[in-house]
Amino acid sequence: MAKFELKLPKMGESVAEATITNWLKEVGDRIEVDEAVFEIATDKVDSEVPSEVEGVLVEKLFVADDVVKVGQTVAIIETKGEGGEKPEVSDDEANEEILEAAKVAEDRVAEAREITSNDYSDSTRFYSPLVKNIAKEEGIGFDELEAIEGTGKDGRVTKNDILSYLQNRSANIPQQQKKEAPKPAAPAPAAAPSRPSISVSGEDEIIEMTRMGKMIAHHMVESVQTSAHVQSFIEVDVTNIWNWRKKNKDAFEKREGEKLTFTPIFMEAVAKAIKDFPMINISVDGDRIIKKKNINLGMAAALPDGNLIVPVIKNADQLNLVGMAKAVNDLANRARANKLKPDDIQGGTYTVTNVGTFGSIMGTPIINQPQVAILALGAIRKVPAVIETPDGDFIGIRYKMFLSHSYDHRVVNGALGGQFVQRVAQYLESFDKNRDF
């Protein structure tokens, strides 16, 4: 018999860890190849982790709500050895093997829950190894840890709970503990001011943020603190695109079996513009600029709970309009059904978000790190406009929209940011109304 280590897989450039939300298999269960073993959650997507081998689950090294680093071993699966068939055993022997494996797993999990100090061993409350280690490193005592309000399952203290507590620790430490604390040898720097308290009346409704909502909020704040956001705006005449789609959408769906929306047309123009301005397709690593070879377009999509997720169209510049439409529809449908896989949301190099879906004529989107730019598509509107012709100018009704380009001014100057969005507009306005699919 051989043992296989099931590790937490890579889930994108900026994803270094995930939270185990649920175990789908128990110790002693038989597992097939590609069968899901446990569920995880990151700030980008919820997903299942399948097994790469067939065998029996003999050890679980973490429990629900534990935070696991990418590449860490999460479970041990016993497989058949390379030597041949698995020897036949009686039912009693098989049960003994399962019980023995279960006991080993329990001991392993118990070991994982322990930390060097026994300061928290008397608690009836469960603390994950990560939370215990953070508490030990930050000098949080037993009573102080017990007083932290947990947002995890059954009131457990999660990583985010203890980190949030530490940020506001000066306001949370009881006055008695403050008096007993030894005075520092040198004046300590002033603590960051605590957040103002918010009064809640009896008629107010308190709604707990979802786990994904908290992660998205953290991701957005981190992006604003990382990048120097600036914006450029441009208005685009998309009358040719509007009329072409209206004329061809039924024939397109009949021939290709796919709905033809405006999104793939816009994505096609963005991919062309990135080829013209490759320095918009970069990331920043300290003092280095990473110029991306592939053009992988992120497409912000709404989830059933109202949150947004950004699945990625890989090598978008190599797709024709039909291929782009199929990719857009597939990712959008699977996002709405909560069926995206970790690979679907990793590797993006530039993001497009359609704020026009919600009726907005323009927006100032926040950059999706570690990218350096994001484009917002506004609503398409019928507006009066001056139309230039060889016989003179006249007023007519045109279909127009705004493009809003947010970019990181650390590495993208105003000229590049403005020229890029202008090039996207030029591709859209020069759309061939006589083209085939």
TORTI-357458 format. One line per 8 residues: number of its first residue (from 1); their letters; for each residue x, y negated, z negated of N, C-alpha, C. Coordinates in steps of 0.2 Angstrom, whole numbers, m for minus. Layout:
// TORTI-357458
NUM	A	X:Y:Z:X:Y:Z:X:Y:Z ~ ... .
***
This chain:
// TORTI-357458
1	MAKFELKL	4:6:0:0:0:0:4:m6:0 ~ 2:m11:4:6:m18:4:1:m23:1 ~ 5:m28:m1:1:m34:m4:2:m40:0 ~ m4:m44:2:m4:m50:6:m6:m56:2 ~ m2:m61:3:m3:m67:m1:m7:m72:4 ~ m13:m73:1:m18:m78:5:m16:m85:3 ~ m14:m89:7:m11:m95:5:m16:m101:7 ~ m16:m107:4:m20:m112:7:m17:m115:13 .
9	PKMGESVA	m21:m115:19:m18:m116:25:m18:m124:26 ~ m14:m126:31:m13:m133:33:m20:m136:35 ~ m21:m142:33:m28:m145:36:m27:m152:38 ~ m22:m153:41:m21:m160:44:m15:m164:41 ~ m13:m169:44:m6:m172:43:m7:m175:36 ~ m13:m178:34:m13:m182:28:m16:m178:22 ~ m18:m172:23:m21:m167:18:m15:m163:15 ~ m14:m164:8:m9:m161:5:m12:m156:0 .
17	EATITNWL	m18:m156:m2:m21:m152:m7:m29:m151:m6 ~ m32:m147:m9:m39:m146:m8:m41:m143:m15 ~ m48:m144:m16:m51:m141:m22:m55:m135:m20 ~ m54:m130:m24:m58:m124:m23:m65:m125:m26 ~ m70:m124:m22:m77:m126:m24:m80:m119:m26 ~ m79:m114:m23:m83:m108:m24:m79:m101:m22 ~ m79:m96:m25:m76:m90:m23:m82:m86:m20 ~ m81:m83:m14:m86:m79:m10:m85:m72:m11 .
25	KEVGDRIE	m79:m70:m14:m77:m63:m15:m75:m62:m22 ~ m76:m56:m25:m73:m55:m32:m68:m50:m32 ~ m64:m49:m37:m59:m44:m37:m62:m37:m37 ~ m59:m33:m32:m62:m27:m31:m66:m26:m24 ~ m68:m32:m22:m72:m32:m16:m68:m31:m10 ~ m71:m27:m5:m68:m26:2:m68:m32:6 ~ m63:m34:10:m62:m40:14:m61:m37:21 ~ m64:m40:26:m63:m39:33:m58:m44:36 .
33	VDEAVFEI	m55:m43:41:m51:m48:45:m56:m54:47 ~ m54:m60:45:m58:m66:47:m64:m67:42 ~ m65:m63:37:m70:m64:33:m68:m70:28 ~ m73:m74:26:m72:m80:21:m71:m77:14 ~ m66:m79:11:m64:m77:4:m66:m82:m1 ~ m65:m89:0:m67:m94:m4:m68:m101:0 ~ m71:m105:m4:m73:m112:m1:m69:m117:m4 ~ m67:m122:0:m63:m128:m2:m66:m134:0 .
41	ATDKVDSE	m64:m140:m3:m66:m146:m1:m60:m151:m1 ~ m59:m155:4:m54:m160:4:m58:m167:5 ~ m54:m172:6:m57:m179:7:m60:m179:14 ~ m59:m174:18:m61:m175:25:m66:m170:27 ~ m66:m164:24:m71:m159:26:m71:m153:21 ~ m77:m150:21:m78:m144:17:m77:m138:21 ~ m74:m133:19:m73:m127:24:m72:m121:20 ~ m72:m115:23:m71:m109:21:m64:m106:23 .
49	VPSEVEGV	m61:m103:19:m54:m100:20:m55:m92:22 ~ m54:m90:28:m54:m83:29:m48:m79:28 ~ m49:m73:27:m43:m68:27:m40:m67:33 ~ m33:m66:33:m30:m64:40:m29:m57:40 ~ m31:m53:35:m30:m46:35:m36:m43:32 ~ m36:m36:33:m41:m32:30:m38:m29:24 ~ m42:m28:19:m40:m25:12:m45:m26:7 ~ m42:m26:1:m46:m27:m6:m43:m32:m10 .
57	LVEKLFVA	m47:m37:m12:m45:m42:m16:m43:m40:m23 ~ m37:m41:m25:m35:m38:m31:m33:m44:m36 ~ m32:m50:m34:m30:m55:m39:m33:m62:m36 ~ m35:m66:m41:m37:m73:m39:m33:m77:m44 ~ m29:m81:m41:m24:m85:m45:m27:m92:m47 ~ m32:m94:m45:m36:m100:m47:m43:m99:m48 ~ m46:m104:m51:m53:m103:m52:m57:m109:m49 ~ m63:m109:m49:m67:m115:m46:m65:m121:m49 .
65	DDVVKVGQ	m65:m127:m45:m63:m134:m47:m55:m135:m48 ~ m51:m129:m47:m44:m130:m47:m42:m134:m41 ~ m37:m138:m42:m34:m141:m36:m28:m137:m34 ~ m27:m135:m27:m22:m131:m25:m18:m135:m19 ~ m12:m135:m19:m7:m138:m14:m7:m133:m8 ~ m7:m137:m2:m6:m133:4:0:m128:4 ~ m1:m122:6:5:m117:6:5:m113:m1 ~ 1:m115:m6:1:m111:m12:m3:m105:m11 .
73	TVAIIETK	m1:m99:m14:m4:m93:m14:m10:m94:m19 ~ m16:m92:m16:m22:m93:m19:m25:m86:m22 ~ m24:m81:m18:m26:m74:m19:m21:m69:m16 ~ m22:m63:m19:m18:m57:m17:m23:m52:m14 ~ m21:m50:m8:m26:m44:m5:m21:m38:m4 ~ m24:m33:m6:m20:m26:m5:m22:m23:1 ~ m17:m22:6:m19:m19:12:m15:m12:13 ~ m17:m9:18:m14:m2:20:m7:m4:22 .
81	GEGGEKPE	m2:1:20:5:0:22:6:2:29 ~ 12:0:31:13:1:38:14:9:40 ~ 15:13:35:16:20:36:10:24:38 ~ 4:22:38:m1:26:41:m7:26:37 ~ m11:31:37:m18:31:34:m18:30:26 ~ m23:27:24:m24:26:16:m26:33:14 ~ m22:36:8:m24:42:6:m31:42:3 ~ m34:48:3:m41:49:1:m40:49:m7 .
89	VSDDEANE	m45:46:m10:m45:46:m18:m52:48:m20 ~ m53:50:m26:m60:52:m28:m63:45:m31 ~ m70:46:m32:m73:40:m34:m71:37:m41 ~ m69:42:m45:m66:40:m52:m60:36:m51 ~ m55:39:m47:m49:36:m46:m50:29:m43 ~ m55:28:m38:m56:22:m35:m58:17:m40 ~ m63:19:m44:m65:15:m49:m60:12:m54 ~ m55:17:m56:m50:15:m60:m45:10:m57 .
97	EILEAAKV	m44:11:m50:m40:6:m47:m43:m1:m47 ~ m49:m1:m46:m53:m7:m46:m53:m11:m53 ~ m54:m7:m58:m54:m9:m65:m47:m12:m67 ~ m42:m8:m64:m35:m10:m66:m33:m16:m62 ~ m35:m17:m56:m34:m23:m52:m38:m29:m55 ~ m44:m28:m58:m47:m33:m61:m44:m36:m67 ~ m41:m31:m71:m38:m33:m77:m31:m37:m76 ~ m28:m35:m70:m22:m38:m68:m24:m45:m66 .
105	AEDRVAEA	m29:m46:m62:m31:m53:m60:m33:m57:m66 ~ m37:m54:m71:m39:m58:m77:m33:m60:m80 ~ m28:m56:m81:m22:m58:m85:m18:m64:m81 ~ m18:m63:m74:m15:m68:m70:m18:m75:m71 ~ m25:m75:m70:m28:m81:m71:m27:m84:m78 ~ m27:m80:m83:m26:m82:m90:m19:m85:m90 ~ m14:m82:m87:m8:m85:m87:m8:m92:m84 ~ m11:m92:m78:m12:m99:m74:m15:m104:m78 .
113	REITSNDY	m19:m102:m83:m23:m107:m87:m19:m110:m93 ~ m13:m106:m94:m9:m108:m100:m4:m114:m98 ~ m2:m118:m103:3:m122:m102:8:m121:m107 ~ 14:m124:m107:19:m123:m112:17:m125:m119 ~ 13:m131:m119:11:m133:m126:4:m130:m127 ~ 3:m128:m133:m4:m125:m135:m9:m131:m138 ~ m7:m137:m137:m11:m143:m140:m19:m142:m138 ~ m20:m139:m132:m27:m139:m130:m30:m132:m131 .
121	SDSTRFYS	m27:m127:m134:m29:m120:m134:m35:m119:m138 ~ m37:m124:m143:m43:m123:m147:m49:m125:m144 ~ m49:m128:m138:m55:m131:m135:m59:m126:m133 ~ m66:m127:m133:m71:m122:m130:m72:m125:m123 ~ m69:m130:m121:m70:m133:m114:m65:m130:m110 ~ m67:m129:m103:m62:m126:m99:m58:m132:m96 ~ m51:m132:m95:m47:m136:m92:m43:m133:m87 ~ m42:m135:m81:m38:m132:m76:m31:m133:m77 .
129	PLVKNIAK	m26:m129:m75:m19:m130:m76:m17:m137:m74 ~ m19:m139:m68:m17:m146:m66:m19:m151:m71 ~ m25:m151:m74:m28:m156:m78:m24:m156:m85 ~ m22:m149:m87:m18:m149:m93:m11:m152:m92 ~ m8:m150:m87:m1:m153:m86:m1:m160:m85 ~ m6:m163:m82:m6:m171:m82:m7:m173:m89 ~ m12:m170:m93:m13:m173:m99:m6:m172:m104 ~ m3:m167:m103:4:m166:m107:9:m171:m104 .
137	EEGIGFDE	10:m172:m98:15:m177:m95:13:m184:m97 ~ 7:m185:m98:5:m192:m100:4:m193:m107 ~ 5:m188:m111:4:m189:m118:m3:m189:m121 ~ m7:m186:m117:m14:m186:m120:m15:m181:m125 ~ m17:m183:m131:m19:m178:m136:m25:m174:m135 ~ m26:m169:m140:m32:m165:m139:m38:m169:m140 ~ m39:m173:m145:m45:m177:m146:m46:m182:m140 ~ m41:m185:m138:m42:m189:m132:m44:m186:m126 .
145	LEAIEGTG	m42:m180:m124:m44:m176:m119:m51:m174:m119 ~ m53:m172:m125:m60:m169:m127:m65:m175:m125 ~ m62:m181:m126:m67:m187:m126:m68:m189:m119 ~ m64:m187:m114:m65:m189:m107:m71:m185:m104 ~ m75:m189:m101:m81:m187:m98:m80:m184:m91 ~ m82:m177:m90:m80:m174:m84:m86:m174:m79 ~ m84:m174:m73:m89:m174:m67:m90:m168:m63 ~ m85:m163:m65:m85:m156:m62:m91:m152:m64 .
153	KDGRVTKN	m91:m146:m62:m96:m141:m64:m96:m140:m71 ~ m102:m140:m74:m103:m139:m81:m99:m144:m85 ~ m98:m150:m83:m95:m155:m86:m87:m155:m87 ~ m84:m151:m82:m77:m150:m82:m74:m156:m80 ~ m68:m157:m83:m64:m163:m81:m60:m161:m75 ~ m61:m165:m70:m57:m164:m64:m51:m168:m63 ~ m47:m167:m58:m41:m171:m57:m43:m179:m56 ~ m48:m180:m52:m50:m187:m52:m52:m190:m58 .
161	DILSYLQN	m55:m186:m62:m58:m189:m69:m52:m191:m73 ~ m47:m187:m74:m41:m188:m78:m37:m194:m75 ~ m36:m194:m68:m32:m200:m65:m36:m206:m66 ~ m43:m206:m65:m47:m212:m66:m46:m215:m74 ~ m46:m210:m78:m46:m212:m85:m39:m215:m87 ~ m34:m212:m84:m27:m215:m85:m26:m222:m82 ~ m30:m223:m77:m29:m230:m74:m32:m235:m79 ~ m37:m233:m82:m40:m238:m87:m39:m236:m94 .
169	RSANIPQQ	m33:m233:m95:m32:m230:m102:m32:m235:m107 ~ m29:m241:m106:m28:m246:m111:m35:m248:m114 ~ m40:m247:m110:m47:m249:m112:m50:m243:m115 ~ m48:m237:m114:m51:m231:m117:m48:m228:m123 ~ m42:m230:m125:m38:m227:m131:m42:m230:m137 ~ m44:m226:m141:m47:m229:m148:m42:m234:m151 ~ m45:m239:m154:m41:m244:m158:m37:m241:m163 ~ m39:m236:m167:m36:m232:m172:m29:m230:m169 .
177	QKKEAPKP	m30:m226:m163:m24:m223:m160:m19:m229:m158 ~ m22:m235:m156:m17:m240:m154:m13:m243:m160 ~ m16:m243:m166:m13:m245:m172:m7:m240:m174 ~ m9:m234:m173:m4:m229:m175:2:m228:m170 ~ 1:m230:m164:6:m230:m159:12:m234:m161 ~ 18:m231:m160:24:m235:m162:25:m241:m157 ~ 28:m246:m160:29:m252:m156:35:m251:m151 ~ 34:m253:m145:39:m253:m140:45:m257:m142 .
185	AAPAPAAA	51:m255:m140:57:m258:m141:57:m265:m137 ~ 54:m265:m131:54:m271:m127:47:m272:m125 ~ 45:m279:m124:39:m280:m122:37:m276:m116 ~ 31:m273:m116:28:m269:m110:25:m274:m105 ~ 25:m272:m99:22:m276:m94:14:m276:m95 ~ 11:m282:m94:4:m282:m95:0:m277:m91 ~ m5:m274:m95:m9:m269:m91:m14:m272:m87 ~ m15:m268:m81:m20:m271:m76:m27:m272:m80 .
193	PSRPSISV	m30:m277:m78:m36:m279:m81:m41:m273:m80 ~ m45:m271:m85:m50:m266:m84:m56:m269:m80 ~ m60:m264:m77:m65:m267:m72:m71:m269:m77 ~ m74:m275:m75:m80:m277:m79:m85:m272:m80 ~ m88:m272:m86:m93:m267:m87:m100:m270:m83 ~ m104:m265:m81:m110:m267:m77:m116:m265:m82 ~ m120:m270:m83:m126:m269:m87:m131:m265:m83 ~ m134:m260:m87:m139:m256:m84:m145:m256:m88 .
201	SGEDEIIE	m151:m258:m84:m157:m259:m88:m161:m252:m88 ~ m166:m252:m91:m170:m245:m92:m174:m244:m85 ~ m174:m249:m81:m178:m248:m74:m173:m246:m69 ~ m166:m247:m70:m162:m245:m65:m161:m238:m64 ~ m159:m235:m58:m158:m228:m57:m150:m227:m56 ~ m148:m223:m59:m141:m221:m59:m140:m215:m55 ~ m136:m216:m49:m135:m210:m44:m128:m208:m44 ~ m126:m202:m46:m119:m200:m46:m116:m199:m39 .
209	MTRMGKMI	m111:m202:m38:m107:m201:m31:m106:m194:m30 ~ m107:m192:m24:m105:m185:m22:m97:m184:m22 ~ m95:m178:m22:m88:m177:m22:m85:m180:m16 ~ m88:m179:m10:m85:m181:m4:m85:m189:m4 ~ m91:m192:m6:m91:m199:m7:m86:m202:m11 ~ m84:m199:m16:m78:m201:m20:m72:m201:m16 ~ m71:m196:m13:m65:m195:m9:m64:m200:m3 ~ m70:m201:0:m70:m206:6:m68:m213:3 .
217	AHHMVESV	m71:m214:m3:m70:m221:m6:m63:m222:m7 ~ m60:m217:m10:m53:m217:m11:m48:m218:m5 ~ m50:m214:0:m47:m214:7:m47:m221:10 ~ m53:m225:9:m54:m231:12:m50:m237:8 ~ m50:m236:2:m46:m241:m2:m39:m240:m1 ~ m37:m234:0:m30:m232:1:m28:m235:8 ~ m32:m235:13:m30:m238:19:m30:m245:19 ~ m34:m249:16:m34:m256:15:m28:m258:12 .
225	QTSAHVQS	m26:m254:7:m19:m256:3:m13:m254:7 ~ m14:m250:12:m8:m248:16:m7:m252:22 ~ m12:m253:26:m11:m257:32:m14:m264:31 ~ m10:m268:35:m12:m275:36:m17:m276:42 ~ m24:m276:40:m29:m275:45:m30:m282:48 ~ m30:m282:55:m33:m288:58:m37:m285:64 ~ m41:m290:67:m46:m288:72:m46:m292:78 ~ m48:m289:84:m49:m293:90:m55:m290:93 .
233	FIEVDVTN	m59:m295:96:m66:m294:98:m66:m296:106 ~ m70:m292:110:m71:m293:117:m78:m291:119 ~ m81:m295:123:m88:m293:125:m87:m290:132 ~ m91:m285:133:m90:m281:139:m97:m280:143 ~ m97:m281:150:m103:m280:154:m103:m273:156 ~ m108:m269:153:m108:m262:155:m114:m260:159 ~ m116:m265:163:m122:m264:167:m121:m258:172 ~ m116:m257:175:m114:m252:180:m115:m245:177 .
241	IWNWRKKN	m112:m245:170:m112:m239:167:m120:m237:165 ~ m123:m242:162:m130:m241:160:m134:m238:166 ~ m134:m241:172:m138:m239:178:m135:m232:180 ~ m129:m231:180:m126:m225:183:m129:m219:178 ~ m128:m220:172:m131:m215:167:m138:m213:168 ~ m142:m219:169:m149:m218:169:m151:m214:176 ~ m147:m215:181:m148:m212:187:m146:m204:187 ~ m141:m203:183:m138:m196:184:m139:m192:178 .
249	KDAFEKRE	m142:m194:172:m142:m190:166:m146:m184:167 ~ m151:m184:170:m155:m178:171:m152:m173:175 ~ m149:m175:181:m145:m170:185:m139:m167:182 ~ m136:m172:178:m130:m169:174:m132:m164:169 ~ m138:m165:165:m140:m160:160:m142:m153:164 ~ m145:m154:170:m148:m148:173:m142:m144:176 ~ m136:m147:178:m131:m144:181:m126:m141:176 ~ m125:m145:171:m120:m144:166:m122:m141:159 .
257	GEKLTFTP	m129:m141:158:m132:m139:152:m130:m143:146 ~ m128:m149:147:m126:m154:142:m129:m161:143 ~ m131:m164:137:m134:m171:138:m128:m176:139 ~ m129:m181:143:m124:m186:145:m126:m192:141 ~ m122:m193:136:m122:m199:132:m117:m205:134 ~ m117:m210:131:m112:m215:133:m105:m214:130 ~ m105:m210:125:m99:m209:121:m93:m206:125 ~ m95:m201:129:m89:m198:133:m86:m203:139 .
265	IFMEAVAK	m91:m207:141:m88:m212:146:m84:m217:142 ~ m86:m219:136:m81:m224:132:m75:m220:131 ~ m75:m214:128:m69:m210:127:m64:m210:133 ~ m67:m209:138:m63:m208:144:m59:m215:146 ~ m62:m220:145:m59:m227:145:m54:m228:140 ~ m55:m226:134:m50:m227:129:m44:m223:130 ~ m45:m217:132:m39:m212:134:m35:m215:139 ~ m38:m218:144:m34:m221:150:m30:m227:147 .
273	AIKDFPMI	m33:m231:143:m30:m237:140:m24:m235:136 ~ m25:m230:132:m19:m228:128:m13:m225:132 ~ m15:m222:138:m9:m221:142:m5:m227:145 ~ m9:m232:146:m6:m239:148:m2:m242:142 ~ m5:m241:136:m2:m244:130:0:m239:125 ~ 5:m235:126:7:m229:121:9:m231:114 ~ 11:m238:113:13:m240:107:7:m241:102 ~ 1:m240:105:m5:m240:100:m6:m233:98 .
281	NISVDGDR	m3:m228:100:m4:m221:99:2:m219:94 ~ 2:m222:88:8:m221:84:6:m220:77 ~ 11:m218:72:10:m218:65:16:m221:62 ~ 16:m223:56:21:m227:52:23:m222:47 ~ 30:m221:46:33:m216:41:38:m220:38 ~ 37:m224:33:42:m229:29:44:m234:34 ~ 50:m234:36:53:m239:41:53:m236:48 ~ 50:m230:49:51:m227:55:44:m227:59 .
289	IIKKKNIN	44:m228:65:38:m227:69:38:m220:73 ~ 32:m217:72:32:m210:75:27:m211:82 ~ 30:m211:87:26:m211:94:23:m205:96 ~ 17:m204:96:14:m198:97:14:m196:104 ~ 15:m190:106:15:m187:113:8:m186:115 ~ 4:m183:111:m3:m181:113:m8:m187:111 ~ m13:m187:115:m18:m192:114:m24:m188:112 ~ m25:m188:105:m30:m185:102:m35:m190:99 .
297	LGMAAALP	m41:m190:102:m46:m195:100:m50:m193:94 ~ m50:m197:88:m55:m195:83:m62:m199:85 ~ m67:m195:83:m74:m198:85:m78:m198:78 ~ m79:m203:75:m83:m204:69:m90:m201:70 ~ m92:m196:66:m99:m193:67:m102:m193:60 ~ m109:m194:60:m112:m194:54:m114:m187:51 ~ m113:m186:45:m115:m179:42:m122:m180:39 ~ m126:m174:38:m132:m174:35:m133:m178:29 .
305	DGNLIVPV	m128:m179:25:m129:m183:18:m128:m190:19 ~ m126:m192:25:m125:m199:27:m118:m201:27 ~ m113:m197:25:m106:m198:25:m104:m198:32 ~ m98:m200:34:m95:m200:40:m89:m195:40 ~ m88:m192:46:m82:m187:46:m79:m189:53 ~ m73:m187:54:m70:m189:61:m67:m182:64 ~ m71:m179:68:m68:m173:72:m64:m176:77 ~ m59:m172:80:m54:m174:85:m55:m171:91 .
313	IKNADQLN	m55:m174:97:m55:m172:104:m47:m171:106 ~ m45:m165:106:m37:m164:107:m36:m166:115 ~ m30:m169:116:m28:m170:123:m34:m173:127 ~ m37:m178:124:m42:m181:128:m41:m184:135 ~ m35:m186:136:m33:m189:142:m33:m184:148 ~ m33:m177:146:m32:m172:151:m39:m170:153 ~ m45:m172:150:m51:m170:151:m55:m175:157 ~ m59:m172:161:m63:m176:165:m69:m177:162 .
321	LVGMAKAV	m74:m181:165:m80:m183:161:m84:m177:159 ~ m85:m172:163:m88:m166:161:m85:m163:154 ~ m79:m162:155:m75:m159:149:m76:m163:143 ~ m76:m170:144:m76:m175:138:m83:m174:135 ~ m88:m174:139:m95:m173:137:m96:m167:133 ~ m93:m161:135:m94:m155:132:m91:m155:125 ~ m85:m158:125:m81:m159:118:m85:m163:113 ~ m87:m169:116:m91:m174:112:m97:m170:109 .
329	NDLANRAR	m101:m167:113:m107:m164:111:m106:m158:106 ~ m101:m154:107:m99:m149:103:m97:m151:96 ~ m93:m156:95:m91:m158:89:m96:m162:85 ~ m100:m166:89:m106:m169:85:m111:m164:83 ~ m113:m159:87:m118:m154:84:m115:m150:78 ~ m109:m148:78:m106:m145:73:m105:m149:67 ~ m104:m155:68:m103:m160:62:m110:m160:59 ~ m116:m161:62:m122:m162:60:m124:m155:56 .
337	ANKLKPDD	m122:m150:58:m123:m143:55:m119:m141:50 ~ m114:m145:48:m109:m144:43:m105:m138:45 ~ m103:m137:51:m99:m131:54:m93:m133:56 ~ m90:m139:55:m83:m140:57:m78:m136:53 ~ m73:m135:57:m67:m131:54:m62:m136:52 ~ m57:m134:48:m51:m139:46:m48:m141:52 ~ m47:m137:57:m43:m138:63:m46:m144:67 ~ m53:m144:66:m57:m149:70:m56:m156:68 .
345	IQGGTYTV	m53:m157:62:m53:m164:60:m45:m166:59 ~ m41:m162:61:m34:m164:60:m30:m166:67 ~ m25:m170:66:m21:m171:72:m23:m177:76 ~ m28:m181:74:m30:m187:77:m25:m192:78 ~ m25:m196:83:m20:m201:84:m23:m208:85 ~ m29:m208:87:m33:m214:87:m40:m213:86 ~ m44:m217:83:m51:m216:82:m56:m221:85 ~ m62:m219:87:m67:m223:90:m73:m221:85 .
353	TNVGTFGS	m77:m227:83:m83:m226:79:m88:m230:83 ~ m94:m228:83:m100:m231:86:m105:m234:81 ~ m103:m241:80:m107:m244:75:m114:m246:78 ~ m114:m246:85:m120:m248:88:m126:m243:87 ~ m124:m237:85:m129:m232:83:m134:m234:78 ~ m131:m238:74:m135:m241:68:m138:m248:69 ~ m137:m250:76:m140:m256:78:m135:m262:77 ~ m129:m261:75:m124:m267:74:m122:m269:80 .
361	IMGTPIIN	m121:m275:81:m118:m277:88:m110:m277:88 ~ m108:m278:82:m100:m277:81:m99:m275:74 ~ m92:m273:72:m90:m271:66:m83:m272:65 ~ m81:m272:59:m73:m272:57:m71:m266:54 ~ m70:m260:57:m69:m254:54:m62:m253:51 ~ m62:m249:46:m56:m248:42:m52:m242:46 ~ m45:m243:46:m41:m239:50:m41:m232:46 ~ m41:m227:51:m41:m220:48:m34:m218:48 .
369	QPQVAILA	m31:m218:42:m24:m216:41:m23:m209:42 ~ m17:m207:45:m11:m212:46:m10:m215:53 ~ m16:m216:56:m16:m220:62:m15:m227:61 ~ m15:m231:67:m13:m238:66:m19:m242:69 ~ m24:m239:72:m29:m243:75:m36:m239:76 ~ m41:m243:76:m48:m240:77:m52:m245:81 ~ m56:m242:85:m61:m246:90:m68:m245:88 ~ m72:m250:87:m79:m250:85:m83:m252:91 .
377	LGAIRKVP	m88:m248:93:m92:m249:99:m99:m252:96 ~ m100:m258:99:m107:m261:96:m113:m259:101 ~ m118:m261:98:m125:m259:102:m125:m262:109 ~ m128:m259:114:m129:m261:121:m135:m265:121 ~ m135:m272:123:m140:m276:123:m142:m279:130 ~ m148:m280:131:m150:m284:138:m149:m292:136 ~ m145:m295:139:m144:m302:138:m143:m306:144 ~ m145:m313:144:m145:m317:150:m137:m319:151 .
385	AVIETPDG	m135:m319:157:m128:m320:159:m127:m323:165 ~ m121:m327:166:m120:m330:172:m116:m325:177 ~ m119:m324:183:m117:m319:188:m114:m323:193 ~ m107:m321:194:m104:m325:200:m104:m321:206 ~ m106:m324:212:m106:m321:218:m103:m325:223 ~ m102:m323:229:m99:m327:235:m103:m333:237 ~ m110:m332:235:m114:m338:237:m116:m342:231 ~ m112:m341:226:m113:m346:220:m115:m342:214 .
393	DFIGIRYK	m116:m346:208:m117:m342:202:m125:m343:201 ~ m127:m338:197:m134:m338:195:m135:m334:189 ~ m141:m335:185:m142:m332:179:m146:m325:180 ~ m144:m320:177:m147:m314:177:m147:m310:171 ~ m150:m304:171:m150:m300:165:m145:m294:166 ~ m141:m294:161:m135:m289:161:m135:m285:154 ~ m132:m279:155:m132:m275:149:m124:m276:146 ~ m124:m279:140:m117:m280:137:m117:m277:130 .
401	MFLSHSYD	m110:m277:128:m109:m274:121:m102:m277:119 ~ m101:m277:112:m95:m280:109:m90:m274:108 ~ m84:m274:109:m79:m270:106:m75:m273:101 ~ m74:m270:95:m71:m273:89:m65:m268:88 ~ m59:m271:88:m53:m267:88:m49:m269:81 ~ m49:m265:76:m45:m266:70:m38:m262:71 ~ m33:m266:69:m26:m263:70:m21:m265:64 ~ m16:m261:63:m11:m262:58:m6:m267:60 .
409	HRVVNGAL	m7:m273:57:m2:m279:60:5:m278:58 ~ 6:m273:54:13:m271:52:17:m269:58 ~ 14:m266:63:17:m263:69:14:m265:75 ~ 8:m267:75:4:m269:81:3:m276:81 ~ 6:m280:85:5:m287:85:m1:m289:89 ~ m3:m296:88:m9:m298:91:m10:m297:99 ~ m4:m298:102:m4:m297:109:m5:m290:111 ~ m2:m285:108:m4:m278:110:m11:m276:108 .
417	GGQFVQRV	m13:m278:102:m20:m276:100:m25:m279:104 ~ m24:m286:106:m29:m289:111:m28:m286:118 ~ m22:m285:121:m22:m282:127:m25:m275:128 ~ m24:m271:123:m27:m264:123:m34:m265:124 ~ m38:m268:119:m45:m268:119:m47:m272:126 ~ m43:m276:128:m45:m279:135:m45:m274:141 ~ m40:m270:140:m39:m265:145:m45:m260:145 ~ m47:m258:139:m53:m254:138:m59:m257:142 .
425	AQYLESFD	m60:m264:140:m65:m267:143:m65:m267:151 ~ m59:m268:154:m58:m268:161:m60:m261:164 ~ m58:m256:161:m60:m249:163:m68:m248:163 ~ m71:m251:158:m78:m250:158:m82:m255:163 ~ m79:m261:164:m82:m265:168:m81:m263:176 ~ m76:m260:177:m74:m258:184:m77:m251:185 ~ m81:m248:181:m84:m241:182:m87:m241:189 ~ m85:m235:192:m88:m234:199:m95:m232:199 .
433	KNRDF	m100:m236:200:m107:m234:200:m109:m228:205 ~ m104:m227:210:m106:m222:215:m102:m215:214 ~ m99:m215:208:m95:m209:207:m99:m203:205 ~ m96:m197:206:m99:m191:205:m97:m189:197 ~ m100:m184:195:m99:m182:188:m91:m181:187 .
***
